[in-house]
Amino acid sequence: MSLEIQKIQALCFDVDGTLSDTDDQYVAKFEKLFRPLSFLFKDRDAHRAARRFVMWSETPGNMIFGIPDVLGLDDELATISDWLTRKKPPPLKHFILIEGIREMLTALQGKYPMAVVTARNESGTMQFLEQYDLLPFFDVIVTALTAEHSKPYPDPVLHATQAMTVPPENCLMIGDTTVDIRAGKSAGAQTVGVLCGFGEEKELRQRGADLILENTADLVDVLLK
């Protein structure tokens, strides 16, 4: 598979693992938990064990990601998440911007309308975007409760394309997991899988990613070459 670059008129970006380095955040947390048990791991490497655990847990996590939507509980769970965030907002240091993202967005701004399409709640999404002053780059922000269903359903992507007045088939969905690829493909969009987050190349290709990139920031070289 390959991109039909001439068809692309708008871009949709996932957040976790695509713009925000959530992967390393989880690895750091599990490394701290695993460190007292490092004698159990090969080469006593708690960091390596933590990274393997995070990558191992990603696939089954994606498989159950759509269950709240199926059961009709997505609105309720997202509302609870927003309430908990308001009660005790996460510290800003929780978020890490993936290297090269600002430079990429700067290069693409004005050439494509751009949207954030995430299953993260609105509070967390806005906090990340505001921390790194990324809001001016995006025309549309789609979070967990924006559309009737969240990813892997196509609704969030379709909402973003409609708001940007671009047909879905002329949109590109960029994300790090099969959830992002499934949502984009179901909406009729082209898709790019990135390897700087949770997903692995084999599974992203199996779900139909039109292109695989090592880092989200590499997209600028593809679109503006």
Secondary structure, DSSP 8 states (H G I E B T S, - for coil): ----GGG--EEEE-SBTTTB-HHHHHHHHHHHHHGGGGGGSGGG-HHHHHHHHHHHHHHHHHHHTTHHHHHT-HHHHHHHHHHHHHHS---GGG--B-TTHHHHHHHHBTTB-EEEE-SS-HHHHHHHHHHTT-GGG-SEEE-TTTSSS-TTSSHHHHHHHHHTT--GGGEEEEESSHHHHHHHHHHT-EEEEESSSS--HHHHHHTT-SEEESSGGGHHHHH--
